[in-house]
Amino acid sequence: MQYAQAITVLRKMQAAAPPMAAARIEAVIDLMIDLFDENAALRTRLQPLPQASLDPLFQQTVDLLLPALTSLRGQIRSLRDGGLGRLNSEQDDALHLAELQADTAFDMIDSLFTLMKVESGVLQLHNEAFDGEATIYRAWNWVKDRADARDHKVSMRIDDPLPPVVGDPIQVLTILVDLMENAVLYTPNGGSIRVTADTLGTHVLFGVEDTGIGISPDDRVSEAFWRGVHHPLVRQHPGGGLRLYLDRELLHLMGGELFFSGEPNEGSTFSFTLPTAVPSDEP
């Protein structure tokens, strides 16, 4: 269900509801519209990304969006939990989309906060040697339930032994979760996902392969705010289009690089490198 359809369904719910319930639904509709308009305005103002600090714009965005987002998500969860009685599937779908929009906006604010620190050069990365294999399994635990729900066939191929890598363990965990979640979201039910880690001399190459919707030659993957909304499966999952861009920037700061390849309807592979840890007795 798309944004316009969700608004239409909510309007129907409002028309059929008693006065107090109709007022609550009206509040949800107004907040959804405000959120949609603010996101559209934000995208316009940030393309291309400014070279100067994003701090004033970010603070303005937080001041505008957070109160409305918090109220919106609370109203939606109350409705979905039966605050106005039992919902039919169409009504629940409309509210679910509204909740996804709110979650997307929260994620965009978090991404902008990190991006602001990257652009201004004040982001503090805690680069250290750590276990890449253990981080892979930690990341997979975050997305495993969603993959199981879609009946995805999952496999792991990790070099044994895999040398320790150097980077910020928390940021690398987040990047792996991002890539795995994309594979889960954009691979139809019953598809396959494979996670790999290969030693390439001074670097380790991490990869997430899937049999999902793939990448077309026109896709501007990892460009800020770009999303492949021409594909219906992408439109089902609202997003800000910042995560891959931010992942690429963070990898650069850790001495790594992001790669991607694929074919339309044939799947895609997203990979990144990190330097291996050099023993202290070597130059």
Disulfide bonds with the S-S distance in Angstrom:
none
